Amino acid sequence: MRSSLVWRGVLALVTGVIAVIWPEITVGAFVLLFAIFSIGSGVLEGWHLVMC
């Protein structure tokens, strides 16, 4: 569980840095990034549920 929190924090930091450095990025790119994050998080949570 601790490693998933670390990955979520890293992803949040990277997203924030990209938004500040590259403001021309479209909302669609952030939506895609969030979708990938959500799917990955759901798969990992499901896997942890099955394994525990």
C-alpha positions in Angstrom: 0.0 0.0 0.0 2.8 2.4 0.8 4.3 2.1 -2.7 1.0 2.9 -4.3 0.9 6.1 -2.3 4.3 7.0 -3.4 3.3 6.4 -7.1 0.2 8.6 -6.6 2.3 11.4 -5.2 4.9 11.1 -8.0 2.1 11.3 -10.6 0.6 14.3 -8.9 3.9 16.1 -8.8 4.7 15.3 -12.5 1.2 16.5 -13.5 1.6 19.7 -11.6 5.1 20.4 -13.1 3.8 19.7 -16.6 0.9 22.1 -16.1 3.3 24.9 -14.9 6.1 24.3 -17.5 3.9 23.6 -20.5 0.7 25.6 -20.1 -0.3 25.1 -23.8 -1.1 21.4 -23.0 -4.8 20.7 -23.7 -7.3 19.5 -21.2 -7.6 16.3 -23.2 -4.1 15.3 -22.3 -4.8 15.7 -18.6 -8.0 13.7 -19.0 -6.1 10.9 -20.7 -3.5 10.9 -18.0 -6.2 10.8 -15.3 -7.9 7.9 -17.1 -4.7 5.9 -17.3 -4.1 6.6 -13.6 -7.6 5.6 -12.6 -7.6 2.3 -14.6 -4.2 1.4 -13.2 -5.3 2.2 -9.7 -8.4 0.1 -10.1 -6.5 -2.8 -11.4 -4.0 -2.7 -8.5 -6.7 -2.3 -5.9 -8.6 -5.3 -7.4 -5.4 -7.4 -7.4 -4.7 -6.5 -3.8 -8.2 -7.5 -2.9 -7.9 -10.9 -4.6 -4.4 -11.6 -3.1 -5.2 -10.7 0.5 
